[in-house]
Amino acid sequence: MNLVELRAYAIAGKVDELNLISMEGGIYLLEARMHGAAYPLSDAHDHMLHLRSVEHARQVLHRLPTLPFNLVHTSVHDEMCGLGANAEEGLKVPIAFSSRW
């Protein structure tokens, strides 16, 4: 899904939430959740949209209607230690959709 499609779905009220996923190395990926399914956001070249920060994500999303917005930190503990994935290991925190007070 690209930003144009995301905007159309958001205006139509079909987007349940947006998740900004924090990856190792200071990279953030954005996904839209609709009806329990995740749709990663891509750029104009159909590559994963890489963001630098929460504020960068807000700048990219400024033309969308306000949606539930979460910062998600996934745990790499299972990759480092070879343990199985545990749904409770990740951290999902609601954040403000815009930085305006």
N, C-alpha and C positions, 0 to 999 in steps of 0.2 A: 504494500500500500504506500502511495506517495502522499505528500502534504495536500495536494488538491483533492484527492479522494478522501483523506482524513477530514478535511474541512467540510466536504459534502455530507459525509456520514455524521459528523458532529452537529451540523445544522439540522439534519433530519432527526436528531435525537437517538441515533443508533449506537453511539459510543458509550459504553458503561464507565470506562476509566482509562486514563493514560498512565503508563508506568515508565519511569525513567530508570533504566537499569545501569547501575554502577559496575563497570568492568575493571579488571586489573589494568593498571597502566594509565589511569586517569581518563578513560574513555567511557562515555555514556551512550547507551542505545535507547531508543524510544519504541514502545509498543502500545498499540491501541487494543483494548479488550472489548469484544462485542460478543454477547451471548455465550460467555465462557471460553471463547477462543482468543488466542493472541495473534495479532497482526503486526509484525515488525515494520517500522517505517523505513522507506528507502528514499534515496535522493533522485535527482533527475536522470542519473545514469543507471538506475536500478541497482545501486549498491546500498548496503546498510548505511543509514544515516548516522554518522558519528558526531556526537556533541561533546563540548569541552567541559560543561558545567551545568548546574541547575539554571543559572541565569541565562546561559546560551540557549537552553531548551525553552525558557520563557520567551526569549526574543523570537525564536523560530515559530512558536505557537501563538504569538500575540493576536493573530487575526481569527482565532478560533473562539467559539463561545466557551464560557467557563465550564470546565469539566472536573470531576474528581481526578486528582493528580498525586501520584505516589513516587517516592524515591525508594528504589529496591536495591538492597545490597545482597548479593548472593554469596553464599559461603564457599570458599575454595578449600575448606578443611578436608572434604572428602577426596578432592583431587590430590592434595598434598600427602594425606595419610593413607589413601586407598580405602577409605571407609565408604559405605553405601550412602546414597543420598537420603537426606532426612528433610521433610517438608518444613520442620520447625527451625532449621538452621539459617534460613534466609531472614532478612529484616526488611519489612515493608512499612514505610512511614509516610503518612499523608503530609503533603506540603502545599503551600499556597500556589494557586495557578498563576498569579501575577505578583510582581514584587511591589505593586502600588499599595499604599496604605489606605 
